[in-house]
Amino acid sequence: MPSALCASKKRYRALTRGTKPEAGPNAPVVYWLSRDQRVRDNWALLRACDVARANDAPVVIAFNLLTKFLGAGARQFGFMLRGLRELEGAAKAKNVTFAMTYGDEPAIAIDALAKKIGAKTIVCDFSPLRDGLKWRKELAALCEARSAHCEECDAHNVVPCWEASDKLEVGARTLRGRLAKRYPEFLHEFPEVPDDLPKYSGPALDAVKWDDIIAEALSRGQAVPEVTWAIPGETAAHAVLDDFVNSRMKLYEKRNDPSKPQALSGLSPWLHFGQISGQRCALEAKKAVGKASPPAYESFFEELVVRRELSDNFCYYSPKYDQIEGQKYDWAKDTLRLHASDKRPYLYSLEELERAKTHDDLWNAAQRELRYGGKMHGFCRMYWAKKILEWTESPEQALKFAIYLNDTYSLDGRDPSGYVGCMWSIVGVHDQGWKEREVFGKIRYMAYDSTKKKFSIPDYIARVNALVKAAKADFKSGESSHAANPGLFKINVPAANKRKATEEAQ
């Protein structure tokens, strides 16, 4: 038997009771791909390959396309689908078949596909979010009913979420050490996906009509059109990573200056859709540390690994991760409750916020960067969310508005990091109590006057104005200009997945 590709048995776990992996020439292994949409550096796919190789079986990658998901529009669906189109070709090169299922009951759809092709083993991506947990639980029940095996594999985190901690962590300071102890076990190079797997030859699977599917998704979600600068897929993701570690990581210590966006990695859209592995990013950054500096690398590693995995920890162990009650600690909930009736200096409707119609030029620029660029600078995101708390009727409304705007316009919305970012800003998650004040209570406050001392607000606004102008032109022409990229970095690959821009909603 060949040595295991997914060597650590702690990276995956069974979801069904009393079953074991089974496969064979006429019983392929199904990998239900959802969160980690790539072929390269994918522990879940490698785990599926392990089961397949041990039983001389083929592997079928299955993806279920929902009609809607948490406010995602053309911007997010277009990016995802074009990336999946590239993935299908990469899988084919490894003798792995790609299949698409459809509908808003993914567990039923994936199980139906598995039954059709005779699969007795399904490997699933891990996600800490409620919908994913619910769907995997439903799929496991369907598999148990027919004595099939179902398991999940955490291919998103360096240290699997359930291995990193068995409880809700207070913050980065308590999780950091736990993760560090496990890096020798989990933070290592990936093996290649084998290219000698048996080819699937079972019942015919419908060809994916990519052009039709993409056109329908864009039409359905055209209120938030695609951004043309962000080229989807694994190839582009690795180009962004290469550019960052070799040319821009040396700037990372200046990442909190929104007027100098090149200091950021820019990887979040590709990381969110799993088009690149966070572990791969960490490995490549370590190799390139000599081109930057140890402090720059360490700061990047902290954000890439510790903070992202802290977000997964919060969402996994706090199911109400997008609600005030998701905050475990009473000091924050009590202080927000105590100050809920405080008079707000300004009150804005959701529409006014969405259209960036406030009195605050910095906030308006941050919202316009999000709306037209599909990303917002991380420092501005903190200010943006805290001002929503200050300018809305209640903490509950503030959190609802912030999550809606982020999920609607950001390429990396609907992500644990996004939920935790809003919860940190508005509800004090992973933070401590500060000096008490109106509206905020003991929640950390950010003021315009102190913020303008940290960076040049006029320079940031000028950059956003240039971005908006370029983005509007790109929406009309379908072209992609450098100025429309919030990070102002180049993606050095042919724009094979070029988007057709639309003029609607602009």
C-alpha positions in Angstrom: 0.0 0.0 0.0 1.4 3.4 -0.9 2.3 5.8 1.9 -0.4 8.2 2.9 -0.5 11.6 1.2 -2.5 13.1 4.0 -0.1 11.8 6.6 -1.7 13.1 9.8 -4.8 11.2 10.8 -5.8 14.1 13.1 -6.5 16.3 10.1 -9.7 14.4 9.3 -12.4 12.7 11.3 -15.4 10.5 10.6 -18.9 12.0 10.6 -20.7 8.7 10.4 -20.9 6.1 13.1 -19.8 2.5 12.7 -18.5 3.0 9.2 -15.1 2.9 7.5 -13.8 4.1 4.1 -14.8 1.8 1.3 -14.1 2.1 -2.4 -13.2 0.1 -5.5 -13.0 0.2 -9.3 -16.7 0.6 -9.5 -17.1 2.6 -6.3 -15.3 5.9 -6.6 -14.4 8.2 -3.7 -16.4 11.4 -3.8 -14.7 14.6 -2.5 -17.4 17.2 -1.8 -15.5 20.4 -2.4 -16.9 23.5 -0.9 -14.6 25.8 1.1 -11.3 24.8 -0.4 -11.7 25.2 -4.2 -8.3 24.1 -5.5 -6.4 21.0 -6.6 -3.0 22.0 -5.5 -2.1 21.9 -1.7 -5.5 20.5 -0.7 -5.4 18.1 2.3 -9.0 17.0 1.7 -8.4 16.0 -1.9 -5.2 14.2 -0.8 -7.2 12.3 1.8 -9.7 11.3 -0.9 -6.8 10.2 -3.0 -5.4 8.1 -0.1 -8.7 6.2 0.1 -8.9 5.8 -3.6 -5.3 4.5 -4.0 -5.7 2.0 -1.3 -8.7 0.5 -3.2 -7.8 1.0 -6.8 -10.7 3.5 -7.1 -11.2 6.7 -9.0 -11.9 10.1 -7.4 -14.8 12.4 -8.3 -14.8 16.0 -7.1 -18.3 17.2 -6.5 -19.4 20.8 -6.1 -23.0 21.9 -5.3 -24.0 25.2 -6.7 -26.6 27.0 -4.6 -29.0 29.4 -6.1 -28.3 31.9 -3.4 -25.9 32.2 -0.4 -25.8 34.8 2.3 -26.2 37.8 0.1 -23.6 36.8 -2.5 -24.1 38.5 -5.9 -22.5 38.5 -9.3 -19.3 39.7 -7.8 -18.8 36.7 -5.6 -20.5 34.0 -7.8 -18.6 35.1 -10.9 -15.2 34.9 -9.1 -16.1 31.5 -7.6 -17.4 30.0 -10.8 -14.5 31.1 -13.0 -12.2 29.7 -10.4 -14.1 26.4 -10.5 -13.9 26.3 -14.3 -10.1 26.4 -14.0 -10.2 23.8 -11.2 -12.1 21.4 -13.5 -9.2 21.5 -16.0 -6.6 21.0 -13.3 -8.5 18.0 -11.9 -8.7 16.5 -15.3 -5.0 16.7 -15.7 -4.7 14.5 -12.6 -7.3 12.0 -13.9 -9.9 13.3 -11.4 -13.4 13.9 -12.7 -15.3 17.1 -11.7 -19.1 17.0 -11.3 -21.6 19.8 -10.5 -24.8 19.3 -8.5 -27.4 22.0 -8.1 -29.9 23.3 -5.6 -30.3 24.6 -2.1 -30.3 21.2 -0.3 -26.7 20.3 -1.0 -26.6 17.2 1.3 -29.4 15.6 -0.7 -27.8 16.5 -4.0 -24.4 15.2 -3.0 -25.8 12.0 -1.6 -27.9 11.5 -4.8 -24.7 11.8 -6.9 -22.8 9.4 -4.7 -25.6 6.8 -5.0 -25.8 7.3 -8.7 -22.1 6.5 -9.2 -21.9 3.8 -6.5 -19.7 5.8 -4.1 -19.5 4.5 -0.5 -17.1 7.1 0.8 -17.5 10.9 0.8 -14.8 13.3 2.0 -16.0 16.8 2.9 -14.3 20.2 3.4 -14.5 21.6 6.9 -16.1 24.9 7.7 -17.0 26.3 11.1 -20.1 28.2 9.8 -23.6 27.1 10.7 -24.8 26.3 7.2 -21.8 24.0 6.5 -22.1 22.3 9.8 -25.8 21.7 9.2 -25.3 20.3 5.7 -22.5 17.9 6.7 -24.6 16.6 9.6 -27.5 16.0 7.1 -25.2 14.3 4.6 -23.7 12.1 7.4 -27.3 11.0 8.3 -28.0 10.1 4.7 -24.8 8.2 4.4 -25.4 6.3 7.7 -28.9 5.2 6.4 -27.2 3.4 3.5 -24.1 2.2 5.5 -21.8 4.6 3.6 -18.9 6.5 5.1 -18.6 10.2 5.5 -15.8 12.3 6.9 -14.5 15.8 7.0 -11.0 17.1 6.5 -9.8 20.6 7.6 -7.8 21.7 4.5 -8.3 25.4 5.3 -6.4 25.8 8.6 -2.7 24.9 9.2 -3.8 23.2 12.5 -7.2 21.6 12.2 -9.8 23.7 14.1 -10.8 20.9 16.5 -7.1 20.1 17.2 -6.0 23.7 17.8 -8.4 24.0 20.7 -11.4 22.3 22.2 -13.0 25.5 23.5 -13.7 29.1 22.6 -10.4 31.0 23.0 -10.2 34.4 24.8 -8.1 35.8 22.0 -4.9 35.5 20.0 -2.8 35.5 23.1 -4.3 32.2 24.3 -4.5 30.5 20.9 -1.0 31.5 19.6 0.9 29.1 21.9 -1.5 26.3 21.3 -1.0 26.6 17.6 2.8 26.9 17.9 3.0 23.5 19.7 1.3 21.8 16.8 3.3 23.3 13.9 5.9 20.5 13.9 3.0 18.1 13.3 1.0 20.1 10.7 3.0 22.9 9.1 5.0 21.1 6.4 5.2 20.7 2.7 2.4 19.2 0.7 2.8 16.1 -1.5 1.6 16.3 -5.1 -1.8 15.0 -6.1 -1.0 11.7 -7.9 -1.7 11.6 -11.7 -2.0 7.8 -11.9 -5.4 7.4 -10.3 -7.9 5.1 -12.2 -10.1 7.1 -14.5 -13.7 7.3 -13.6 -15.8 5.1 -16.0 -19.1 4.8 -14.2 -22.6 6.2 -15.1 -22.4 9.3 -17.3 -22.1 12.7 -15.6 -23.6 15.8 -17.1 -21.0 18.1 -18.6 -20.9 21.5 -16.8 -22.2 24.2 -19.1 -19.9 26.9 -17.7 -20.9 29.7 -20.0 -24.6 29.3 -19.3 -24.1 28.9 -15.5 -21.9 32.0 -15.3 -24.3 34.0 -17.4 -27.2 33.0 -15.2 -25.3 33.8 -12.0 -24.3 37.2 -13.3 -27.8 38.1 -14.4 -29.3 37.0 -11.1 -26.8 39.0 -9.0 -26.2 42.0 -11.3 -27.0 44.6 -8.6 -23.4 44.0 -7.4 -21.3 43.5 -10.6 -18.0 41.8 -10.8 -14.8 43.7 -10.2 -12.5 43.3 -13.2 -9.1 43.5 -11.5 -9.5 40.3 -9.5 -8.6 37.3 -11.8 -10.1 34.2 -10.2 -8.4 30.8 -9.9 -5.4 29.0 -8.6 -3.0 30.4 -11.2 -3.8 34.0 -10.3 -3.7 33.2 -6.6 -0.2 31.9 -6.9 0.8 34.9 -9.0 -0.4 37.3 -6.3 1.4 35.2 -3.6 4.7 35.2 -5.6 4.5 39.0 -6.2 3.9 39.6 -2.5 6.6 37.4 -0.9 9.2 38.4 -3.5 8.4 42.1 -3.9 6.0 43.5 -1.3 6.4 41.5 2.0 9.3 43.8 2.9 6.6 46.6 3.1 4.3 44.7 5.4 5.2 46.6 8.6 3.5 49.6 6.9 0.3 47.6 6.3 -1.8 49.9 8.6 -1.4 52.9 6.3 -4.4 52.8 3.9 -2.6 55.2 1.5 0.1 52.6 0.9 -2.0 49.5 0.0 0.9 47.6 -1.7 2.1 46.7 1.8 -0.9 44.3 2.1 -0.7 40.8 0.7 -4.0 41.2 -1.2 -4.6 37.5 -0.9 -7.9 37.5 1.0 -10.3 36.9 -2.0 -8.3 33.8 -3.1 -7.9 32.6 0.5 -11.6 33.0 1.2 -12.7 30.8 -1.8 -9.9 28.3 -1.0 -8.2 29.0 -4.4 -4.9 29.0 -2.5 -3.9 27.4 0.7 -3.1 29.5 3.7 -0.4 26.9 4.6 1.2 27.4 1.2 1.3 31.1 1.7 3.0 30.6 5.1 5.6 28.2 3.6 6.4 30.5 0.7 6.7 33.5 3.0 9.1 31.7 5.2 11.3 30.8 2.2 11.3 34.5 1.1 12.1 36.0 4.6 15.5 37.0 3.4 14.0 39.3 0.8 12.0 41.1 3.5 12.8 41.0 7.2 12.0 38.7 10.1 9.6 41.2 11.7 7.7 41.6 8.3 7.4 37.8 8.0 6.3 37.4 11.6 3.6 40.1 11.3 2.3 38.4 8.1 2.4 35.0 9.7 0.4 36.4 12.7 -2.3 37.7 10.4 -2.3 34.8 8.0 -2.3 31.9 10.5 -3.0 33.0 14.1 -5.7 35.6 13.4 -7.5 33.6 10.6 -7.5 30.4 12.8 -8.7 32.4 15.7 -11.7 33.5 13.6 -12.5 29.8 12.8 -12.2 29.0 16.5 -14.7 31.7 17.4 -17.2 30.7 14.7 -16.9 27.0 15.5 -17.4 27.3 19.3 -19.8 30.3 19.2 -22.7 29.3 16.9 -24.2 32.8 17.3 -21.0 34.3 15.7 -23.0 37.0 13.9 -25.2 38.1 16.8 -24.6 40.2 20.0 -25.3 37.1 22.0 -22.3 35.4 20.3 -20.1 37.5 22.6 -19.3 35.2 25.5 -18.3 37.8 28.0 -20.9 39.8 29.9 -18.9 43.0 30.2 -19.4 43.8 26.5 -23.0 42.8 26.3 -23.8 44.7 29.5 -22.1 47.9 28.4 -23.8 47.9 25.0 -27.2 47.3 26.7 -26.5 50.1 29.2 -25.8 52.6 26.4 -28.3 51.3 23.9 -30.6 54.3 24.5 -27.8 56.9 24.3 -28.4 59.7 21.9 -26.4 59.1 18.7 -24.6 62.1 17.1 -25.9 61.1 13.7 -28.4 58.5 12.5 -28.1 57.0 9.0 -30.3 54.5 7.2 -28.9 51.4 5.5 -29.3 53.0 2.1 -27.4 56.1 3.2 -24.6 54.0 4.4 -24.6 51.8 1.4 -24.3 54.8 -0.9 -21.7 56.5 1.3 -23.9 59.5 2.1 -22.5 60.4 5.5 -20.8 63.5 6.9 -17.5 61.7 7.3 -15.2 61.8 4.3 -13.0 59.0 5.6 -15.9 56.7 6.2 -17.4 57.5 2.8 -14.1 56.6 1.1 -13.9 53.3 2.9 -17.4 52.4 1.9 -16.7 53.4 -1.7 -13.6 51.3 -1.8 -15.6 48.4 -0.7 -18.5 49.0 -3.1 -16.4 49.6 -6.2 -13.2 47.7 -5.4 -14.6 44.6 -3.7 -12.2 45.0 -0.8 -11.6 47.5 2.0 -8.3 48.2 3.7 -8.1 46.4 7.1 -7.4 49.5 9.2 -10.3 51.4 7.6 -12.6 48.4 8.1 -12.2 48.8 11.9 -13.0 52.5 11.7 -15.9 51.8 9.3 -17.5 49.2 11.5 -17.2 51.3 14.7 -18.8 54.3 13.1 -21.7 52.1 12.1 -22.2 51.4 15.8 -22.0 55.1 16.5 -24.5 56.2 13.8 -27.3 53.5 14.0 -30.2 53.0 16.3 -28.8 50.0 18.3 -25.9 47.6 18.5 -28.1 44.9 16.9 -28.8 47.2 14.0 -25.2 48.2 13.7 -24.0 44.6 13.5 -26.7 43.6 11.0 -25.8 46.6 8.8 -22.1 46.0 9.0 -22.4 42.3 8.1 -24.8 43.0 5.3 -22.5 45.6 3.7 -19.5 43.4 4.0 -21.2 40.3 2.7 -22.8 42.1 -0.2 -19.8 44.0 -1.5 -16.6 42.2 -0.4 -15.2 39.4 -2.4 -14.2 37.8 0.9 -17.5 38.3 2.7 -19.4 35.5 4.4 -16.1 34.5 6.0 -15.2 33.8 9.7 -12.7 36.6 9.5 -15.4 39.0 8.3 -17.8 38.0 11.1 -15.1 38.3 13.7 -13.9 41.7 12.4 -17.5 43.0 12.8 -17.8 41.4 16.2 -14.5 42.8 17.4 -15.4 46.3 16.3 -19.0 46.4 17.5 -19.2 43.8 20.3 -15.7 43.7 21.7 -14.9 40.1 20.8 -11.3 39.2 21.4 -10.8 42.7 23.0 -11.0 44.2 26.5 -13.0 46.9 28.2 -11.8 50.5 27.6 -12.7 53.9 29.1 -16.5 54.3 29.2 -18.1 56.8 26.9 -21.5 57.5 25.3 -22.9 55.0 22.8 -19.9 52.7 22.9 -19.8 52.1 26.7 -16.6 50.2 27.3 -16.2 49.1 23.6 -13.0 50.4 22.1 -13.6 53.7 20.3 -11.9 55.2 17.2 -12.0 58.9 16.5 -11.5 60.8 13.2 -9.1 63.2 14.9 -6.8 60.5 16.2 -7.1 58.5 13.0 -5.8 61.3 10.9 -2.6 61.4 12.9 -1.9 57.8 11.8 -2.0 58.3 8.1 -2.8 60.8 5.4 -6.6 60.8 5.0 -6.4 63.1 1.9 -4.0 60.6 0.2 -6.3 57.7 1.0 -9.4 59.6 -0.3 -7.5 60.5 -3.5 -6.6 56.9 -4.0 -10.2 55.7 -3.5 -11.4 58.5 -5.9 -9.0 57.2 -8.6 -10.1 53.6 -7.9 -13.8 54.5 -8.3 -13.2 56.4 -11.5 -11.2 53.4 -12.9 -13.8 50.9 -11.7 -16.7 52.7 -13.4 -14.7 52.9 -16.6 -13.9 49.1 -16.3 -17.6 48.3 -15.7 -18.5 50.0 -18.9 -15.6 48.6 -21.1 -15.1 45.2 -19.6 -11.4 46.0 -19.4 -9.2 45.7 -16.3 -7.1 48.7 -15.2 -4.4 48.7 -12.5 -6.0 51.7 -10.7 -9.2 49.7 -10.0 -7.3 47.3 -7.8 -7.6 48.3 -4.1 -4.1 46.9 -3.5 -2.5 48.5 -6.6 -0.5 45.2 -7.2 -0.2 43.4 -10.6 -1.5 39.9 -11.2 1.0 38.6 -13.7 -1.1 36.0 -15.6 -3.1 36.2 -18.8 -6.6 37.3 -18.0 -8.0 34.0 -19.3 -11.0 34.3 -17.1 -11.8 37.9 -18.1 -15.1 39.1 -16.8 -17.7 40.8 -18.9 -18.5 43.9 -16.9 -22.0 45.4 -16.6 -23.1 48.9 -16.3 -26.0 48.1 -14.1 -26.3 49.5 -10.6 -23.5 52.0 -11.2 
